[in-house]
Amino acid sequence: MAILTPLSQQFTTGFVPLYPAASFTDSRARMEYHHTSEMNGVVADYFSMCNEPERNSLCREEKHSEDAADSNNLCHIEKAYSTILSELGEDVDREGLLRTPLRAAKAMQFLTKGYKETTQDILNDAIFDENHEEMVIVKDIDLFSLCEHHLVPFYGKAHIAYLPNKKVVGLSKLARIVEIYSRRLQVQERLTKQIASAISEALEPAGVAVVIEAAHMCMVMRGVQKMNASTVTSVMLGRFHDDPEVRTEFLIRSEY
């Protein structure tokens, strides 16, 4: 009966032997066998690279550096919120506000996390060759963003369409693109254009259309205080811009 070498020992030696599958009697052994089989042939180079102490040290330093930078940013934002509360006349030492600056700082980092994300990060493995040229529409995508003028929310829905040019993208990725650009300080007009441009650059389709309808709290809870006002913006690229029939089809099908 063949003896299964633990993966930890295989990693140390840099050699991954192949064993007959029939010699394994439990699921864990079979899983390690398949994993070993797939990696055979390139594993020596891989483990040679990963076992380099210098490389591991650099990876740890980079991770620690990123964590330290995030922690430092959070600390600065927390102090800024504490100052704002104090200048508003609040007692930042009272029970209800003791952790409010930290909570607000974490919330702001989440609401602006799109600055650290790119479309390349989410689309690398989600674009597929496909002989499809008819319109693809994903509508009613919820979005939440912050108005860059007053730092108050605006929220609504995005409707996206594109005409494939032999390439399609995973449908959820369109919603992820909306998320990337909406989680920044924004104006609705720029947000609409950024979403359309990102899809156009990634897929090189025959056309892209984006419509956003949103309510802005800077118009509802301050200023003119118009509760029922909503703002609609659109960007049409390619055939959606040049061909009125294509544009009309999208607006009808997205109920605009």
Disulfide bonds with the S-S distance in Angstrom:
none
